[in-house]
C-alpha cells in the first residue's frame, strides 16, 4: 500500500511537469509571435520614417546649395541684363562699348563672393576673365573655346538650351582651381551673344550641403547625369578631374547605377524646378535607402544615402524581451491559470495595439497595459515611449520641413523683390520700389509696407512717409496721406535704437508706448528696419500687421535685412536723382529737369490725343521785397509760395522754378478752362493769408499766364511762349490776375 501510494503521488507530479513545460512552450511561442508582430510594426514605421528622412535630407541639401548661390545668381542676372554688357558682347570689336562693358563689370565685382568674372562670346568664341586687379589694358581674350574640347561642353550646351542659367563644376583654366560655376546667358535683341559666369568656393558649398551629416548613417553626393560623382560628404572632400579620379555612384552602392539611369531617362538634358526627387529602397546594401533629387538648371543630382538602423534595430528590444520572459517563466511556475489570464491574453492585446500604429497617434490612445505596475506594464510603457518618440521625431521633421518651406518661400519672395528692384529702369525706380514692397507685403500677409525718409524741415529733423503699399483691406480701414511726417526729437527709446541701426520688432503692446502713439492706429504688430548709408540713417522700412500679434524670427529678420539693403540702395538712388532734379531753395523741380520732363509729358499727350496745359507764375513786386527786407526774407517768400502751390495742385504735378521769382507748371490731360481754374485757385491760395516770416508780415500776390496745346501749337516752346505772352498781359493789366492766351490772341 505504501508503494502504491508513493506511485500515485508521483504520477501527478510528472504529469504536472509535462503540463508546465507544454504550457511554458506555448506561452513562449505566444511571446515570440507578439515580439515579431511588434517588430514588424516598428519596422514598418521605421521604413516610412527612413524614406521621409532621406527625402528631407536631399531637399535640405538642395536648399542649402540654392541658398548659398541665390544671392550671387540674382546679381549675375542683373549684370548680364545691363545694356553695356549686352551691346559689347554683340559688337566685340567696338572699343567704346568695350570700355562701357569693362566699367560695368568692374563696378559689379565687389558684390560677389569671389570677385572675379569669366565670360565667353558666341561670335568669336573668345574667353575673358576679369577681377578687381584687371586694368583696361589687360582686358583681352586669353583663349578660345572649342566644340570638341570636353572642358568647353558646358558653353555650347547652355547656348543651345532654353535655360537662362545653368550650373557646372570644372577646373579653372587659368589657376587650375576646382570651382562650382553659375553660367548666365547674355541675350541681345533676342539672340544669345555670350555667357557670363561667376564661381563659388567649393569647400563652403560642400560644408553647407553635407557638413551636418552623420557619416555613420547619412552620406551625400553630387553626381552628373551619367552617374559620376563630383562632390561628396566623405570627409567633406570632392573628386578631381585633374587627377582623373571620377568615380561612378555604383562604386559606392552597386544598385544605384540602374536607378540613376532610369531617373535621368525620364527627364530632359537639364533639370527644371518642376523635376521631383525620387526615394528608393535598397536591398542587400550597407545603406537601406537612397533619395535622388535633381538640382534645377543643371544636369546634377544629389544622392542621399540613409541607414535605417539609425532609427530602429530589432536588437533594441532584446533586453526587454529577455526580462519579460524571465518574469513570465517564474509566474508560470507559480500558477498556470494566473499566467494565462494575466500574461497571454494581455500580450495578445499588446501585439494588436502595437500593430495598429496609426491608432496610437490618436489623441488619448494608449498602448495596452501602460497602466500596469509590473514587468508587462514596463514593456508596454517602453514600447509606447518608443512609438511616441518616433511620432515626435516625425512631427519635428514635419515642422522642420514646414520651416524649410517657409524659409524657401521667404527667400524666393526677397529674390523676386530684389529682381524687380535690380532690373528696373532709372525712370521706373519709384514703381519698382512699390512693386517690391507689394511682393513682400502680400507674401508676408502684411497690411502695409512703408518707407519713411529722414528730412530736415526748417531747423528740425522729421521722418516723412515717402512710399507706401497698402492691402485692399487696410485701405478701407485707415488711410495715411502721402507726405505724412512726425517729429524726430531723438527722445523715445525705440527711436534711439532705430537711429543706432537696431530693428524694432513685435506686437505694439509690448514695445515702447511712443511706438503705439505713432503707429497704434494702423498696427497691432510692427517690424521697423533702419535704412543706412555709410552707417548713417536715411530713414526706415516698416512692415505693419493690424490683424494679429506677431514677432519675426531671427531667421526671417536676417532674410528681410537683405531686402532692406536692396530697398536702401534703390531708395538712396531715388534721393540722389531727386536732389539732382530739385531746386535747392524751394524744393520744386529745377529748370533743366522741367525742360526734359515737360517735353516727355507733352509727347505722351500727343500720342494719346490728350489735352496739355502750361501755367507760368511770376511773383509781383518781388524785387521790392528783396530791396526792403533783404534776400533772406525773399528766399523764405519763395519757399512759402512753392508750398502753397503744392497744397493746391495734385501730388504728382510737375512744378519747377524757372528762374528768380518765376515758376512754371505743366498739367497733362488738363484742358484750357480747367487750367485757368487751377491758376485761379493757386492765385487765391497765395493772396488769401499774409506771409509771416519772423517778425515780418507780408501780403504777396502773383500774376499768371496760361496756354494749352492746340492744333496750331504742338511744340513745348510754342506753348511756353504763348503762356509767357499771357503772363506779360497780366503784368501789364495791373498784376495779381490770371490771363489765358486765348484772351490776347
KATA-V719990 format. One record per pair of residues at least 4 apart in sequence whose ideal C-beta (glycine too) atoms are under 8 Angstrom apart, sorted by the first residue. I is the first residue (numbers start at 1). J is the second residue. Records with the same first field share a line. If there is no record, write none. Layout:
BEGIN
I = J ; J
END
This chain:
BEGIN
1 = 5
2 = 6
3 = 7
4 = 8
5 = 9
6 = 10
7 = 11
8 = 12
9 = 13
10 = 14
11 = 15
12 = 16
13 = 17
14 = 18
15 = 19
16 = 20
17 = 21
18 = 22
19 = 23 ; 336
20 = 24 ; 332 ; 333 ; 336
21 = 25
22 = 26
23 = 27 ; 332 ; 336 ; 339 ; 340
24 = 28 ; 329 ; 332
25 = 29
26 = 30
27 = 31 ; 328 ; 332 ; 339 ; 340 ; 343 ; 344
28 = 32 ; 325
29 = 33
30 = 34 ; 344 ; 347 ; 348
31 = 35 ; 321 ; 324 ; 325 ; 328 ; 347
32 = 36
33 = 37 ; 351
34 = 38 ; 347 ; 348 ; 350 ; 351
35 = 39 ; 317 ; 321
36 = 40
37 = 41 ; 351 ; 352 ; 354 ; 355
38 = 42 ; 317 ; 350 ; 351 ; 354 ; 355 ; 383
39 = 43 ; 314 ; 317
40 = 44 ; 355
41 = 45 ; 354 ; 355 ; 357
42 = 46 ; 312 ; 317 ; 354 ; 386 ; 387
43 = 47 ; 312 ; 314
44 = 48 ; 357
45 = 49 ; 312 ; 357 ; 387 ; 390
46 = 50 ; 308 ; 311 ; 312 ; 390
47 = 51 ; 281 ; 308
48 = 52
49 = 53 ; 311 ; 390 ; 393 ; 394 ; 397
50 = 54 ; 288 ; 289 ; 306 ; 308 ; 310 ; 311
51 = 55 ; 279 ; 281 ; 289 ; 291
52 = 56 ; 394 ; 397
53 = 57 ; 289 ; 306 ; 311 ; 397
54 = 58 ; 279 ; 289 ; 290 ; 291 ; 304 ; 305 ; 306
55 = 59 ; 277 ; 279 ; 291 ; 293
56 = 60 ; 397 ; 400 ; 401
57 = 61 ; 213 ; 218 ; 220 ; 291 ; 304 ; 306
58 = 62 ; 220 ; 277 ; 291 ; 292 ; 293 ; 302 ; 303 ; 304
59 = 63 ; 277 ; 293 ; 401 ; 404
60 = 64 ; 404
61 = 65 ; 209 ; 210 ; 220 ; 293 ; 302 ; 304
62 = 66 ; 293 ; 295 ; 302
63 = 67 ; 404 ; 407 ; 408
64 = 68 ; 208 ; 209
65 = 69 ; 205 ; 208 ; 209 ; 295 ; 302
66 = 70 ; 295 ; 296
67 = 208 ; 411
68 = 200 ; 204 ; 205 ; 208
69 = 73 ; 167 ; 180 ; 182 ; 200 ; 205
70 = 74 ; 411 ; 415
71 = 75 ; 562
72 = 76 ; 112 ; 113 ; 182 ; 198 ; 200
73 = 77 ; 165 ; 182 ; 184 ; 198
74 = 78 ; 415 ; 418 ; 419 ; 422
75 = 79 ; 108 ; 111 ; 112 ; 198 ; 422
76 = 80 ; 112 ; 165 ; 182 ; 184 ; 196 ; 198
77 = 81 ; 164 ; 165 ; 184 ; 419 ; 422 ; 423
78 = 82 ; 108 ; 419 ; 422 ; 423
79 = 85 ; 104 ; 105 ; 108 ; 117 ; 196
80 = 85 ; 86 ; 184 ; 185 ; 186 ; 196
81 = 86 ; 423
82 = 86 ; 104
83 = 87
84 = 88 ; 97 ; 100 ; 101 ; 103 ; 104
85 = 89 ; 101 ; 104 ; 105 ; 186 ; 196
86 = 90 ; 186 ; 187 ; 188 ; 193
87 = 91 ; 94 ; 97 ; 100 ; 101 ; 188
88 = 92 ; 94 ; 97 ; 98 ; 100 ; 101
89 = 101 ; 119 ; 121 ; 122 ; 186 ; 188 ; 193 ; 194
90 = 188 ; 189 ; 191 ; 193
91 = 97
92 = 98 ; 121 ; 123 ; 124 ; 126
94 = 98
95 = 99
96 = 100
97 = 101
98 = 102 ; 139
99 = 103 ; 136
100 = 104
101 = 105
102 = 106 ; 130 ; 136 ; 139
103 = 107
104 = 108
105 = 109 ; 117 ; 130
106 = 130 ; 132 ; 134
108 = 112 ; 117
109 = 115 ; 116 ; 117 ; 130 ; 131 ; 132
110 = 115 ; 132
112 = 116 ; 117 ; 198
113 = 200 ; 201
114 = 198 ; 199 ; 200 ; 201
115 = 131 ; 132
116 = 129 ; 130 ; 131 ; 198 ; 199
117 = 128 ; 129 ; 130 ; 131 ; 196 ; 197 ; 198
118 = 127 ; 128 ; 129 ; 172 ; 181 ; 197 ; 198 ; 199
119 = 127 ; 128 ; 129 ; 186 ; 194 ; 195 ; 196 ; 197
120 = 125 ; 126 ; 127 ; 128 ; 145 ; 155 ; 194 ; 195
121 = 125 ; 126 ; 128 ; 193 ; 194
122 = 159 ; 192 ; 193 ; 194 ; 195
123 = 193
124 = 141 ; 144
125 = 144 ; 145 ; 146
126 = 141 ; 143 ; 144
127 = 141 ; 142 ; 143 ; 144 ; 145 ; 173
128 = 139 ; 140 ; 141 ; 142
129 = 134 ; 142 ; 174
130 = 134 ; 139
134 = 138 ; 139
135 = 139
142 = 174
143 = 173
145 = 149 ; 152 ; 155 ; 156
146 = 152
147 = 152 ; 156
149 = 153
151 = 170 ; 171 ; 173
152 = 156
153 = 157
154 = 158 ; 166 ; 168 ; 170 ; 181 ; 183
155 = 159 ; 183 ; 195
156 = 160
157 = 161 ; 166 ; 269 ; 270
158 = 163 ; 166 ; 183 ; 185 ; 195
159 = 185 ; 192 ; 195
161 = 166 ; 269 ; 270
163 = 185 ; 270 ; 297
164 = 184 ; 185 ; 297
165 = 182 ; 183 ; 184 ; 185 ; 297
166 = 183 ; 270 ; 297 ; 298
167 = 180 ; 181 ; 182 ; 183 ; 295 ; 297 ; 298 ; 300
168 = 180 ; 181 ; 183 ; 298
169 = 178 ; 179 ; 180 ; 181 ; 202 ; 222 ; 230 ; 231 ; 300
170 = 179 ; 181 ; 241
171 = 176 ; 177 ; 178 ; 179 ; 240 ; 241 ; 242
172 = 176 ; 177 ; 178 ; 179 ; 199
176 = 242
178 = 202 ; 238 ; 240 ; 242
179 = 199 ; 200 ; 201 ; 202
180 = 199 ; 200 ; 202 ; 205
181 = 197 ; 198 ; 199 ; 200
182 = 197 ; 198 ; 199 ; 200
183 = 195 ; 196 ; 197
184 = 195 ; 196 ; 197
185 = 192 ; 194 ; 195
186 = 192 ; 193 ; 194 ; 195 ; 196
187 = 191 ; 192 ; 193
188 = 193
200 = 204 ; 205
201 = 205
202 = 206 ; 231 ; 238
203 = 207 ; 236
204 = 208
205 = 209 ; 231
206 = 210 ; 211 ; 231 ; 232 ; 233 ; 236 ; 237 ; 238
207 = 211 ; 236
209 = 220 ; 222 ; 231 ; 233 ; 302
210 = 219 ; 220 ; 231 ; 232 ; 233 ; 236
211 = 236
213 = 218 ; 219 ; 220 ; 233
214 = 218 ; 310
215 = 219 ; 233 ; 234
216 = 307 ; 310
217 = 306 ; 307 ; 309 ; 310
218 = 233 ; 304 ; 305 ; 306 ; 307 ; 310
219 = 232 ; 233 ; 234 ; 252 ; 287 ; 304 ; 305
220 = 232 ; 233 ; 302 ; 303 ; 304 ; 305
221 = 229 ; 231 ; 232 ; 233 ; 249 ; 252 ; 302 ; 303 ; 305
222 = 229 ; 230 ; 231 ; 232 ; 295 ; 300 ; 301 ; 302 ; 303
223 = 227 ; 228 ; 229 ; 230 ; 249 ; 260 ; 300 ; 301 ; 303
224 = 228 ; 230 ; 299 ; 300 ; 301
225 = 264 ; 269 ; 299 ; 300 ; 301
226 = 264
227 = 248 ; 249 ; 250 ; 256 ; 257 ; 260 ; 261
228 = 246 ; 247 ; 248 ; 249
229 = 239 ; 246 ; 247 ; 248 ; 249 ; 252
230 = 238 ; 239 ; 246 ; 300
231 = 238 ; 239
232 = 237 ; 238 ; 239
239 = 245 ; 246 ; 247
240 = 244 ; 245
241 = 246
247 = 251 ; 252
248 = 257
249 = 253 ; 256 ; 257 ; 260 ; 303
250 = 254 ; 255 ; 256 ; 257
252 = 256 ; 305
253 = 282 ; 285 ; 286 ; 287 ; 290 ; 305
254 = 285
255 = 259 ; 282 ; 283 ; 284 ; 285
256 = 260 ; 282 ; 290 ; 303
257 = 261
258 = 262
259 = 263 ; 278 ; 280 ; 290 ; 292
260 = 264 ; 292 ; 301 ; 303
261 = 265
262 = 266
263 = 267 ; 278 ; 292 ; 301
264 = 301
267 = 271 ; 275 ; 294
268 = 272
269 = 299
270 = 297 ; 298 ; 299
271 = 275 ; 294 ; 295 ; 296 ; 297 ; 298 ; 299 ; 300 ; 301
272 = 296 ; 297
273 = 296
275 = 294 ; 296
276 = 294
277 = 291 ; 292 ; 293 ; 294
278 = 291 ; 292 ; 293
279 = 289 ; 290 ; 291 ; 292
280 = 289 ; 290 ; 291 ; 292
281 = 288 ; 289
282 = 287 ; 288 ; 289 ; 290
286 = 307
287 = 305 ; 306 ; 307
288 = 306 ; 307 ; 308 ; 309
289 = 305 ; 306 ; 308
290 = 303 ; 304 ; 305 ; 306
291 = 302 ; 303 ; 304 ; 306
292 = 301 ; 302 ; 303
293 = 301 ; 302 ; 303 ; 304
294 = 298 ; 300 ; 301 ; 302
295 = 300 ; 301 ; 302
306 = 310
308 = 312
309 = 313
311 = 390 ; 393
312 = 316 ; 390
314 = 318
316 = 386
317 = 321
318 = 322
319 = 323
320 = 324 ; 378 ; 379 ; 382
321 = 325
322 = 326
323 = 327 ; 375 ; 378 ; 379
324 = 328 ; 375 ; 376 ; 379
325 = 329
326 = 330
327 = 331 ; 374 ; 375
328 = 332 ; 339 ; 343 ; 375
329 = 333
330 = 334
331 = 335 ; 338 ; 339 ; 342 ; 343
332 = 336 ; 339
334 = 338 ; 339
335 = 339
336 = 340
337 = 341
338 = 342
339 = 343 ; 344
340 = 344 ; 345
341 = 345
342 = 346 ; 376
343 = 347 ; 376
344 = 348
345 = 349
346 = 350 ; 368 ; 369 ; 372 ; 376
347 = 351 ; 376
348 = 352
349 = 353 ; 368 ; 369
350 = 354 ; 367 ; 368 ; 369 ; 376 ; 379 ; 380 ; 383
351 = 355
352 = 356 ; 368
353 = 359 ; 360 ; 367 ; 368
354 = 360 ; 367 ; 383 ; 387
356 = 360
357 = 361 ; 387
358 = 362
359 = 365
360 = 365 ; 367 ; 384 ; 387 ; 388 ; 391
361 = 365 ; 391
366 = 370 ; 371 ; 384
367 = 380 ; 381 ; 383 ; 384 ; 387
368 = 380
369 = 376 ; 377 ; 379 ; 380
370 = 377 ; 380 ; 381 ; 384
371 = 377
372 = 376 ; 377 ; 380
373 = 377
374 = 378
375 = 379
376 = 380
377 = 381
378 = 382
379 = 383
380 = 384
381 = 385
382 = 386
383 = 387
384 = 388
385 = 389
386 = 390
387 = 391
388 = 392
389 = 393
390 = 394
391 = 395
392 = 396
393 = 397
394 = 398
395 = 399
396 = 400
397 = 401
398 = 402
399 = 403
400 = 404
401 = 405
402 = 406
403 = 407
404 = 408
405 = 409
406 = 410
407 = 411 ; 555 ; 559
408 = 412
409 = 413 ; 443
410 = 414 ; 443 ; 444 ; 556 ; 559 ; 560
411 = 415 ; 559
412 = 416
413 = 417 ; 439 ; 440 ; 443 ; 444
414 = 418 ; 440 ; 559 ; 560 ; 562 ; 563
415 = 419
416 = 420 ; 439
417 = 421 ; 435 ; 436 ; 437 ; 439 ; 440 ; 563 ; 566
418 = 422 ; 436 ; 562 ; 563 ; 566
419 = 423
420 = 424 ; 432 ; 435 ; 436 ; 439
421 = 432 ; 433 ; 436 ; 566 ; 567 ; 569 ; 570
422 = 566
424 = 428 ; 429 ; 431 ; 432 ; 570
425 = 429
426 = 573 ; 577
428 = 432
429 = 433 ; 570 ; 573 ; 574 ; 577
430 = 434 ; 467 ; 574
431 = 435
432 = 436 ; 570
433 = 437 ; 451 ; 467 ; 567 ; 570 ; 571 ; 574
434 = 438 ; 467 ; 469
435 = 439
436 = 440 ; 563 ; 566 ; 567 ; 570
437 = 441 ; 449 ; 450 ; 451 ; 467 ; 468 ; 469 ; 567
438 = 442 ; 449 ; 469
439 = 443
440 = 444 ; 446 ; 449 ; 543 ; 560 ; 563
441 = 446 ; 447 ; 448 ; 449 ; 469 ; 471 ; 543
442 = 471
444 = 543
445 = 545
446 = 471 ; 543 ; 544 ; 545
447 = 470 ; 471 ; 473 ; 474 ; 522 ; 523 ; 544 ; 545 ; 546 ; 547
448 = 468 ; 469 ; 470 ; 471 ; 474 ; 522 ; 523 ; 542 ; 543 ; 544 ; 546
449 = 468 ; 469 ; 541 ; 542 ; 543 ; 544
450 = 465 ; 467 ; 468 ; 469 ; 541 ; 542 ; 544
451 = 465 ; 466 ; 467 ; 468 ; 531 ; 539 ; 540 ; 541 ; 542 ; 567 ; 571
452 = 463 ; 464 ; 465 ; 466 ; 539 ; 540 ; 541 ; 542
453 = 463 ; 464 ; 466 ; 538 ; 539 ; 571 ; 575
454 = 461 ; 462 ; 463 ; 464 ; 488 ; 537 ; 538 ; 539
455 = 461 ; 462 ; 463 ; 464 ; 485
456 = 460 ; 461 ; 462
457 = 461 ; 462 ; 485
460 = 487 ; 488
461 = 487 ; 488 ; 490
462 = 485 ; 486 ; 487 ; 488
463 = 485 ; 486 ; 488 ; 539 ; 540
464 = 483 ; 484 ; 485
465 = 480 ; 482 ; 483 ; 484 ; 485
466 = 482 ; 483 ; 539 ; 571
467 = 571
468 = 480 ; 482
470 = 474 ; 475
471 = 475
472 = 476
473 = 477
474 = 478 ; 522 ; 544 ; 546
475 = 479
477 = 546
478 = 521 ; 522 ; 546
480 = 484 ; 522
482 = 651
483 = 651
486 = 518
488 = 495
490 = 495 ; 496 ; 499
491 = 495 ; 496
492 = 496 ; 512 ; 514 ; 515
493 = 497 ; 512 ; 514
494 = 498 ; 504 ; 511 ; 512 ; 514 ; 515 ; 528
495 = 499 ; 514
496 = 500
497 = 502 ; 504
498 = 502 ; 503 ; 504 ; 528 ; 530 ; 537 ; 540
499 = 530 ; 537
501 = 530 ; 532 ; 535 ; 537
502 = 530
503 = 527 ; 528 ; 529 ; 530 ; 557 ; 561
504 = 511 ; 515 ; 526 ; 527 ; 528
505 = 526 ; 527 ; 528 ; 551 ; 552 ; 557
506 = 510 ; 511 ; 525 ; 526 ; 549 ; 551
507 = 511 ; 524 ; 525 ; 549 ; 550 ; 551
508 = 515 ; 516 ; 519 ; 520 ; 523 ; 524 ; 525 ; 526
509 = 516 ; 549
511 = 515 ; 516 ; 526
512 = 516
513 = 517
514 = 518
515 = 519 ; 520 ; 526
516 = 520
519 = 523 ; 526 ; 542 ; 544
522 = 544 ; 546
523 = 544 ; 545 ; 546
524 = 545 ; 546 ; 547 ; 548 ; 549
525 = 544 ; 545 ; 548 ; 549 ; 550 ; 551
526 = 542 ; 543 ; 544 ; 545
527 = 542 ; 543 ; 552 ; 557 ; 560
528 = 540 ; 541 ; 542
529 = 540 ; 541 ; 542 ; 560 ; 561 ; 564
530 = 537 ; 539 ; 540 ; 541 ; 564
531 = 537 ; 538 ; 539 ; 540 ; 541 ; 564 ; 567 ; 568 ; 571 ; 572
532 = 536 ; 537 ; 538 ; 568
533 = 538 ; 568 ; 572
538 = 568 ; 571 ; 572 ; 575
539 = 571
541 = 564 ; 567 ; 568
543 = 560
545 = 550
552 = 556 ; 557 ; 560
553 = 557
554 = 558
555 = 559
556 = 560
557 = 561
558 = 562
559 = 563
560 = 564
561 = 565
562 = 566
563 = 567
564 = 568
565 = 569
566 = 570
567 = 571
568 = 572
569 = 573
570 = 574
571 = 575
572 = 576
573 = 577
574 = 578
575 = 579
576 = 580
577 = 581
578 = 582
580 = 593
581 = 589 ; 590 ; 592 ; 593
582 = 587 ; 588 ; 589 ; 590 ; 593
583 = 587 ; 588 ; 589 ; 590 ; 656 ; 657
585 = 635 ; 638 ; 639 ; 657
586 = 638 ; 639 ; 641 ; 642 ; 657
587 = 639 ; 642
588 = 642 ; 645 ; 646 ; 655 ; 656 ; 657 ; 663
589 = 593 ; 594 ; 597 ; 654 ; 655 ; 656 ; 657
590 = 594 ; 656 ; 657
591 = 595 ; 656 ; 657 ; 658 ; 659
592 = 596
593 = 597 ; 656
594 = 598 ; 654 ; 656 ; 658 ; 664 ; 666
595 = 599 ; 716
596 = 600
597 = 601 ; 654 ; 666
598 = 602 ; 614 ; 654 ; 656 ; 664 ; 666 ; 716
599 = 603 ; 716
600 = 604
601 = 605 ; 612 ; 654 ; 666 ; 668
602 = 606 ; 612 ; 666 ; 668 ; 709 ; 714 ; 716 ; 719
603 = 607
604 = 608 ; 610 ; 668
605 = 609 ; 610 ; 611 ; 612 ; 668 ; 669 ; 709
606 = 612 ; 709 ; 714
610 = 668 ; 669
611 = 668 ; 669 ; 670 ; 671 ; 672 ; 708 ; 709
612 = 666 ; 667 ; 668 ; 669 ; 670 ; 708 ; 709 ; 719
613 = 666 ; 667 ; 670 ; 671 ; 672 ; 674 ; 675 ; 706 ; 707 ; 708 ; 709
614 = 664 ; 665 ; 666 ; 667 ; 675 ; 706 ; 707 ; 708 ; 719 ; 720 ; 723
615 = 664 ; 665 ; 667 ; 675 ; 678 ; 679 ; 682 ; 704 ; 705 ; 706 ; 723
616 = 658 ; 662 ; 663 ; 664 ; 665 ; 704 ; 705 ; 720 ; 723 ; 724 ; 726 ; 727
617 = 641 ; 645 ; 662 ; 663 ; 664 ; 665 ; 679 ; 682 ; 702 ; 703 ; 704
618 = 661 ; 662 ; 663 ; 702 ; 703 ; 704 ; 727 ; 731
619 = 637 ; 638 ; 641 ; 661 ; 662 ; 700 ; 701 ; 702
620 = 700 ; 701 ; 702 ; 703 ; 731 ; 735 ; 736
621 = 625 ; 701 ; 735
622 = 626 ; 634 ; 637 ; 660 ; 661
623 = 627
624 = 628
625 = 629 ; 633 ; 634 ; 637 ; 698 ; 700
626 = 630 ; 631 ; 633 ; 634
629 = 633 ; 634 ; 696 ; 698
630 = 634
631 = 635
632 = 636
633 = 637 ; 693 ; 696 ; 698
634 = 638
635 = 639
636 = 640 ; 691 ; 693
637 = 641 ; 691 ; 693 ; 698 ; 700
638 = 642 ; 657 ; 661
639 = 643
640 = 644 ; 691 ; 693 ; 700
641 = 645 ; 663 ; 686 ; 700 ; 702
642 = 646 ; 655 ; 657 ; 663
643 = 647
644 = 648 ; 682 ; 685 ; 686
645 = 649 ; 655 ; 663 ; 665 ; 682 ; 685 ; 686
646 = 655
647 = 685
648 = 678 ; 681 ; 682 ; 685
649 = 653 ; 655 ; 665 ; 678 ; 682
653 = 665 ; 666 ; 667
654 = 665 ; 666
655 = 663 ; 664 ; 665
656 = 663 ; 664 ; 665
657 = 662 ; 663
658 = 662 ; 663 ; 664
664 = 720 ; 723
665 = 678 ; 682
667 = 674 ; 675 ; 678
670 = 674 ; 675 ; 678
671 = 675 ; 708
672 = 676 ; 706 ; 708 ; 740 ; 742
673 = 677
674 = 678
675 = 679 ; 706 ; 708 ; 740
676 = 680 ; 706 ; 738 ; 740
677 = 681
678 = 682
679 = 683 ; 704 ; 706 ; 738
680 = 684 ; 738
681 = 685
682 = 686 ; 702 ; 704
683 = 687 ; 701 ; 702 ; 704 ; 736 ; 737 ; 738
684 = 688
686 = 700 ; 701 ; 702
687 = 699 ; 700 ; 701 ; 702 ; 736
690 = 697 ; 698 ; 699
691 = 696 ; 697 ; 698 ; 699 ; 700
692 = 696 ; 697
693 = 697 ; 698
701 = 735 ; 736
702 = 736
703 = 727 ; 730 ; 731 ; 735 ; 736 ; 737 ; 738
704 = 726 ; 727 ; 730 ; 737 ; 738 ; 739
705 = 723 ; 724 ; 725 ; 726 ; 727 ; 728 ; 729 ; 730 ; 739 ; 740 ; 741
706 = 723 ; 726 ; 738 ; 739 ; 740 ; 741
707 = 713 ; 719 ; 720 ; 722 ; 723 ; 726 ; 740 ; 741
708 = 719 ; 741
709 = 713 ; 714 ; 719
710 = 714
713 = 718 ; 719 ; 722
714 = 718
715 = 719
716 = 720
717 = 721
718 = 722
719 = 723
720 = 724
721 = 725
722 = 726 ; 741 ; 745
723 = 727 ; 741
724 = 728
725 = 729 ; 741 ; 744
726 = 730 ; 739 ; 740 ; 741 ; 743 ; 744
727 = 731 ; 739
728 = 732
729 = 733 ; 739 ; 743 ; 744
730 = 735 ; 737 ; 738 ; 739
731 = 735
733 = 737 ; 739
739 = 743 ; 744
741 = 745
END
